[in-house]
Amino acid sequence: MPPHPPVIVHPPSPSGGRRVTIHGQIAGLAHGRGDLAELLRKELGAQDEVIDLSDTDLIEWRGGGVDDWPHP
């Protein structure tokens, strides 16, 4: 069985945004791709790196993919 990705983007919430956990800890709420990338750069210590949001070794998407962001 492959290892579990360290980042989980949870299903969209009715009020807008998606909860993000890193290694089981709540890292924040993202409201779009840009929010998520910035949150990951900050939390993973990758300030100058480009984060590949489609990297399944890094991110597990639940309740929708990279293009599924709710409008509050």
Z-matrix of the N, CA and C atoms (Angstrom, degrees):
N
C 1 1.455
C 2 1.530 1 108.51
N 3 1.340 2 117.35 1 130.35
C 4 1.470 3 119.28 2 179.74
C 5 1.519 4 111.02 3 -68.19
N 6 1.342 5 116.43 4 153.12
C 7 1.467 6 118.68 5 178.88
C 8 1.528 7 111.32 6 -64.71
N 9 1.311 8 115.35 7 152.60
C 10 1.459 9 122.18 8 179.82
C 11 1.527 10 108.76 9 -73.04
N 12 1.345 11 119.06 10 133.31
C 13 1.468 12 119.60 11 176.69
C 14 1.530 13 110.64 12 -58.91
N 15 1.335 14 117.77 13 144.07
C 16 1.459 15 120.26 14 -177.85
C 17 1.526 16 114.46 15 -70.13
N 18 1.349 17 116.98 16 -23.84
C 19 1.464 18 121.10 17 -176.81
C 20 1.523 19 109.14 18 -109.50
N 21 1.334 20 115.90 19 131.96
C 22 1.459 21 120.53 20 174.79
C 23 1.522 22 107.78 21 -122.27
N 24 1.333 23 115.08 22 127.02
C 25 1.465 24 121.44 23 173.03
C 26 1.525 25 105.36 24 -102.93
N 27 1.313 26 115.67 25 113.34
C 28 1.457 27 122.05 26 -173.20
C 29 1.533 28 111.28 27 -80.12
N 30 1.338 29 116.61 28 167.32
C 31 1.467 30 120.10 29 -178.65
C 32 1.529 31 112.56 30 -56.05
N 33 1.327 32 115.58 31 151.45
C 34 1.475 33 119.78 32 177.56
C 35 1.523 34 111.05 33 -57.73
N 36 1.324 35 115.43 34 141.04
C 37 1.462 36 119.97 35 177.34
C 38 1.528 37 109.26 36 -93.34
N 39 1.328 38 118.18 37 153.51
C 40 1.462 39 121.23 38 179.43
C 41 1.533 40 112.96 39 -61.60
N 42 1.328 41 117.06 40 -27.11
C 43 1.465 42 120.16 41 -178.24
C 44 1.527 43 112.92 42 -87.16
N 45 1.326 44 116.98 43 -2.34
C 46 1.461 45 121.54 44 179.61
C 47 1.512 46 111.37 45 106.83
N 48 1.291 47 116.06 46 143.56
C 49 1.451 48 121.71 47 177.74
C 50 1.513 49 113.21 48 90.32
N 51 1.324 50 113.32 49 170.80
C 52 1.459 51 121.48 50 178.72
C 53 1.526 52 108.47 51 -135.90
N 54 1.317 53 115.87 52 131.33
C 55 1.456 54 121.17 53 178.48
C 56 1.528 55 108.60 54 -70.22
N 57 1.324 56 116.09 55 142.73
C 58 1.456 57 122.74 56 -179.68
C 59 1.515 58 108.60 57 -123.39
N 60 1.333 59 116.38 58 127.91
C 61 1.455 60 120.26 59 174.29
C 62 1.525 61 108.56 60 -118.08
N 63 1.334 62 115.12 61 144.67
C 64 1.452 63 121.92 62 177.32
C 65 1.525 64 106.97 63 -127.20
N 66 1.325 65 115.92 64 120.54
C 67 1.468 66 122.03 65 -176.57
C 68 1.528 67 110.88 66 52.27
N 69 1.338 68 116.20 67 41.03
C 70 1.455 69 121.56 68 175.47
C 71 1.522 70 115.76 69 80.97
N 72 1.317 71 118.05 70 -1.35
C 73 1.461 72 122.05 71 -179.77
C 74 1.526 73 109.96 72 -107.44
N 75 1.332 74 117.94 73 136.57
C 76 1.463 75 121.01 74 178.12
C 77 1.519 76 108.94 75 -65.18
N 78 1.338 77 115.44 76 123.88
C 79 1.467 78 121.21 77 -178.99
C 80 1.523 79 111.45 78 -101.18
N 81 1.335 80 116.71 79 -23.92
C 82 1.450 81 118.93 80 179.87
C 83 1.513 82 112.44 81 154.61
N 84 1.315 83 114.56 82 -169.70
C 85 1.456 84 123.18 83 -179.73
C 86 1.525 85 107.83 84 -121.79
N 87 1.316 86 116.10 85 125.82
C 88 1.466 87 121.00 86 179.55
C 89 1.525 88 109.24 87 -108.12
N 90 1.335 89 116.19 88 140.91
C 91 1.467 90 121.62 89 179.79
C 92 1.524 91 112.53 90 -110.58
N 93 1.316 92 116.81 91 7.17
C 94 1.454 93 121.06 92 178.22
C 95 1.519 94 109.62 93 174.76
N 96 1.332 95 115.07 94 177.85
C 97 1.462 96 121.35 95 -178.40
C 98 1.528 97 112.17 96 -56.11
N 99 1.324 98 116.58 97 -44.89
C 100 1.461 99 120.62 98 -178.26
C 101 1.514 100 112.40 99 -62.20
N 102 1.337 101 116.59 100 -43.78
C 103 1.471 102 121.32 101 176.70
C 104 1.522 103 110.73 102 -59.04
N 105 1.333 104 115.39 103 -45.40
C 106 1.455 105 120.03 104 -177.88
C 107 1.522 106 110.89 105 -64.44
N 108 1.321 107 117.47 106 -46.61
C 109 1.463 108 120.79 107 -179.67
C 110 1.523 109 110.68 108 -60.47
N 111 1.320 110 117.24 109 -43.24
C 112 1.471 111 121.04 110 179.92
C 113 1.529 112 110.76 111 -65.20
N 114 1.316 113 117.02 112 -43.02
C 115 1.459 114 121.32 113 178.45
C 116 1.524 115 110.38 114 -60.17
N 117 1.329 116 116.68 115 -44.53
C 118 1.466 117 120.23 116 -178.94
C 119 1.521 118 111.71 117 -67.50
N 120 1.323 119 117.70 118 -41.30
C 121 1.471 120 119.91 119 177.36
C 122 1.534 121 110.21 120 -58.43
N 123 1.319 122 116.00 121 -44.32
C 124 1.467 123 120.82 122 -179.30
C 125 1.529 124 111.15 123 -65.89
N 126 1.319 125 116.77 124 -51.03
C 127 1.461 126 121.57 125 -174.36
C 128 1.529 127 112.92 126 -71.72
N 129 1.331 128 117.37 127 -30.90
C 130 1.455 129 120.48 128 -177.97
C 131 1.529 130 112.53 129 -95.82
N 132 1.339 131 117.01 130 0.21
C 133 1.448 132 120.90 131 178.37
C 134 1.516 133 113.02 132 68.37
N 135 1.319 134 116.36 133 36.61
C 136 1.469 135 121.70 134 -177.17
C 137 1.521 136 109.73 135 -119.31
N 138 1.323 137 117.61 136 54.85
C 139 1.465 138 122.67 137 -172.27
C 140 1.527 139 114.15 138 -54.57
N 141 1.322 140 118.32 139 -39.92
C 142 1.461 141 120.83 140 -174.96
C 143 1.523 142 113.32 141 -101.50
N 144 1.317 143 117.31 142 6.70
C 145 1.458 144 120.78 143 -176.60
C 146 1.525 145 111.63 144 -95.84
N 147 1.318 146 115.00 145 152.11
C 148 1.460 147 121.34 146 172.80
C 149 1.527 148 106.46 147 -87.71
N 150 1.316 149 116.48 148 127.99
C 151 1.463 150 121.76 149 179.74
C 152 1.523 151 108.48 150 -95.05
N 153 1.332 152 116.11 151 123.83
C 154 1.464 153 121.48 152 177.78
C 155 1.525 154 108.34 153 -85.28
N 156 1.321 155 116.74 154 103.22
C 157 1.464 156 121.39 155 -176.67
C 158 1.526 157 113.27 156 -70.42
N 159 1.320 158 117.49 157 -9.82
C 160 1.463 159 120.38 158 177.98
C 161 1.532 160 111.98 159 -99.03
N 162 1.332 161 117.12 160 5.15
C 163 1.464 162 122.19 161 -179.91
C 164 1.528 163 109.77 162 -73.62
N 165 1.337 164 116.75 163 104.96
C 166 1.468 165 120.74 164 -177.07
C 167 1.526 166 112.76 165 -74.24
N 168 1.328 167 118.40 166 -11.38
C 169 1.463 168 120.24 167 173.22
C 170 1.530 169 110.34 168 -78.93
N 171 1.327 170 116.73 169 -20.31
C 172 1.459 171 122.24 170 -178.89
C 173 1.522 172 112.49 171 -101.48
N 174 1.350 173 116.89 172 -41.71
C 175 1.472 174 121.19 173 -171.01
C 176 1.521 175 111.63 174 -125.74
N 177 1.325 176 115.30 175 133.22
C 178 1.461 177 121.95 176 170.22
C 179 1.523 178 107.02 177 -107.24
N 180 1.324 179 116.32 178 122.49
C 181 1.464 180 121.94 179 179.59
C 182 1.519 181 108.45 180 -96.44
N 183 1.316 182 116.96 181 126.66
C 184 1.463 183 121.84 182 178.08
C 185 1.522 184 109.27 183 -117.36
N 186 1.319 185 116.01 184 134.77
C 187 1.460 186 120.28 185 176.31
C 188 1.520 187 113.79 186 72.11
N 189 1.296 188 117.15 187 27.62
C 190 1.459 189 122.07 188 -179.87
C 191 1.515 190 110.25 189 135.02
N 192 1.313 191 115.49 190 162.68
C 193 1.454 192 120.63 191 -176.46
C 194 1.505 193 113.20 192 -101.58
N 195 1.319 194 113.94 193 -160.94
C 196 1.457 195 122.87 194 -174.47
C 197 1.541 196 112.89 195 -61.19
N 198 1.311 197 117.49 196 -23.82
C 199 1.462 198 120.95 197 -178.21
C 200 1.527 199 113.42 198 -99.10
N 201 1.314 200 118.25 199 5.45
C 202 1.471 201 122.11 200 -176.46
C 203 1.527 202 111.09 201 -102.03
N 204 1.324 203 115.08 202 94.86
C 205 1.474 204 122.00 203 179.57
C 206 1.527 205 108.28 204 -126.65
N 207 1.335 206 117.03 205 123.22
C 208 1.469 207 120.09 206 -176.35
C 209 1.530 208 111.94 207 -75.10
N 210 1.292 209 113.84 208 154.58
C 211 1.470 210 120.59 209 172.62
C 212 1.516 211 107.15 210 -103.96
N 213 1.328 212 117.89 211 125.71
C 214 1.470 213 119.77 212 -177.26
C 215 1.521 214 112.03 213 -66.05
